[in-house]
Amino acid sequence: MTHPMTPIRILIADDHPIFRQGLVALLECEADICAIGQAQNGSEAIELFRQHQPDVTLMDLRMPEMGGVQAIAAICAEYTHARIIVLTTYDGDEDIYRGLRAGAKGYL
């Protein structure tokens, strides 16, 4: 007898609503993935992480109010098990390195 797999719960943090909605639409096509929340800035990402403790968080680096690097550092300080992937369209290595130094596990 097979057991249904628990979906991977993903939190998305990005300040562009169309990008977030498009990413959710793509992820929801996968039976084993569930988008559990969307944040438009780092502060919201921290709050949603605390509420849902997702399996994976996809985090933009440049967002208003609080950026991704600050949010990554805050989440990783509180939750050492956090698995955060930096989402960026910027090609500057320094931004990516700052995210990784803050605790992100990788980047896209």
C-alpha positions in Angstrom: 0.0 0.0 0.0 1.4 3.4 -0.9 1.0 6.4 1.3 0.3 9.8 -0.2 3.3 12.1 0.2 3.1 15.2 2.3 3.4 18.2 0.0 6.5 20.4 0.2 5.3 23.6 1.8 6.8 26.7 0.2 6.7 30.4 1.2 7.4 33.0 -1.5 8.8 36.4 -0.6 9.0 38.9 -3.5 7.8 42.5 -3.9 6.4 41.9 -7.4 2.8 40.6 -7.1 2.7 39.3 -10.7 5.9 37.3 -10.2 4.6 35.8 -6.9 1.3 34.9 -8.5 3.0 33.3 -11.5 5.3 31.3 -9.3 2.4 30.1 -7.2 0.6 29.0 -10.4 3.6 27.1 -11.6 4.2 25.4 -8.2 0.5 24.5 -7.8 0.8 22.4 -11.0 2.9 20.0 -9.0 1.0 17.5 -6.8 3.7 17.4 -4.2 4.2 21.1 -3.7 2.0 23.6 -1.9 2.5 27.4 -1.7 1.5 28.2 1.8 2.1 32.0 1.8 3.2 35.1 0.0 5.1 38.0 1.4 5.8 41.3 -0.3 8.6 42.3 2.0 11.1 40.9 4.5 9.0 41.7 7.6 6.0 39.8 6.2 8.3 36.9 5.3 9.5 36.6 8.9 5.9 36.7 10.2 4.7 34.1 7.7 7.7 31.9 8.4 6.9 32.0 12.1 3.2 31.2 11.5 3.8 28.3 9.0 7.4 27.2 9.3 7.6 26.2 5.6 9.8 23.5 4.3 11.4 25.9 1.8 11.3 29.7 1.5 12.0 31.4 -1.8 13.3 34.9 -1.0 13.9 37.9 -3.2 16.8 40.1 -1.9 15.6 43.6 -2.8 12.3 44.4 -1.3 10.9 47.5 0.4 10.7 48.0 4.2 13.0 45.1 4.9 15.2 43.4 2.3 15.7 39.7 1.9 19.2 39.6 3.4 17.9 41.0 6.7 14.9 38.7 6.6 17.1 35.7 5.9 19.4 36.6 8.8 16.5 37.1 11.2 14.8 33.8 10.2 18.0 31.7 10.4 18.9 33.2 13.8 15.5 32.0 15.1 15.1 28.8 13.1 18.4 27.1 12.4 16.6 24.5 10.3 15.3 27.1 7.8 15.9 26.2 4.2 15.9 29.5 2.2 16.7 29.9 -1.4 17.6 33.3 -2.8 15.5 34.4 -5.8 17.2 37.1 -7.8 17.3 38.6 -11.3 20.4 40.6 -10.4 23.7 39.3 -11.8 25.9 40.9 -9.2 27.7 38.2 -7.2 27.9 40.4 -4.0 24.1 40.4 -3.5 24.0 36.6 -3.8 27.0 36.2 -1.4 25.3 38.5 1.1 22.2 36.2 1.0 24.3 33.1 1.4 26.3 34.6 4.3 23.0 35.5 6.0 22.0 31.8 5.9 20.4 31.0 2.5 21.2 27.5 1.3 21.3 28.4 -2.4 20.1 30.7 -5.1 18.2 30.8 -8.3 
